[in-house]
Amino acid sequence: MKVFHIDSEKTFRGGQRQVLYLLEGLNGRGVENFLFCPRKSPLFERAGTVNKIAAPMLGEFDIFSAFKISRRINREKPDIIHCHSAHALALGLLAKKLSSFKPALVAARRVIFPLRCRKKYIMADRIIAISAAVKKSLEASGIAPVKIDIVYSGIRPSAASRDMETISRKLLGLKDGVFTIAVVGALTKEKGHSIIIDAVSEVLARGFKLELLIAGTGPEEKKLRRYATGKGIAENVLFAGFQKNILELFPAFNIVISASDSEGLGTSILDAMAAGCAVIASDVGGVPEIIEDSVNGFLFKAGDASALAEKIIALASDAGMRRAMAEAGRSRAAEFSSEKTADATFAVYEKILNERKK
């Protein structure tokens, strides 16, 4: 089987990590993979020895990139084109239209936002949704359920252990013995960092001592720094920037929080659980498909800082509860492996090709 993968993003977030995992997993199943992405993107740099073809991907109507992909389609005659984002899907559809050889086309959908352009997804042969919540969102946008397959995103077994706590804390500049809450992800408005700052401010006002570590970069960083200062808790908030080896640093954290108001699934939550961290997350999108409230983590209503503060206090006050919840979370995270994702994706490919033979 030969598969062309298209990813148009110039940043490295959860979706790009999933592409890397999938490429490696499919390679181990005998698939010949070709990756099309911008040359200066982190994905291009990290993709190793996979067949990489640089394309500028200057928007959805980049005819140069589409022609470049179409020429390779005619030369290599792939079985599948797998488009890993909405912009990539537009380029994949255009490249397929321009080529004389017509492979099957698969669209990945990782978010629960309503579709801006339904026609693009209708034109795909199959759509892979990363959770039942994403599938439901696609259906609400008018996509027929029969076109959608659910393939959960997967993670790698965590190399981190609680034995690495001291080293991880030193690397991050955290104070010894101080209870640490972390949030990991791009600093964008929908991730709810201001809600976490509000909750931490409330917890501190009630006499608890803790630090909040914010790992990631993004357009909201300056605003969030000012917000923490305005709340009078700047000395308790550490902006750690982008951490390339974040998976190795989770042992430094007592609690990991996700306060997003929109989440297709939440692989950063799974990474934290796999590393043995207690997790609190907003009950949005696919998150309840991971977390069973009060069993392997806490859920709270998105945007409710006071509810989040109560969950933080509950875990900060009870080390036994934290350990039990973290252990249950580790077991749950083990069910979402990148190997399972590769197997399920490969099965979707086979189903498509079998249908085309009929």
Helices and strands as residue ranges (DSSP letters): E 2-6, H 14-27, E 32-37, H 42-46, E 51-54, H 63-76, E 80-83, H 86-98, E 104-109, H 118-123, E 126-129, H 132-140, G 145-147, E 148-150, G 162-164, H 165-172, E 179-184, G 189-191, H 193-205, E 210-215, H 221-230, G 234-236, E 237-241, G 246-248, G 250-252, E 255-258, H 267-274, E 278-282, G 287-289, E 298-300, H 305-317, H 319-333, H 338-357
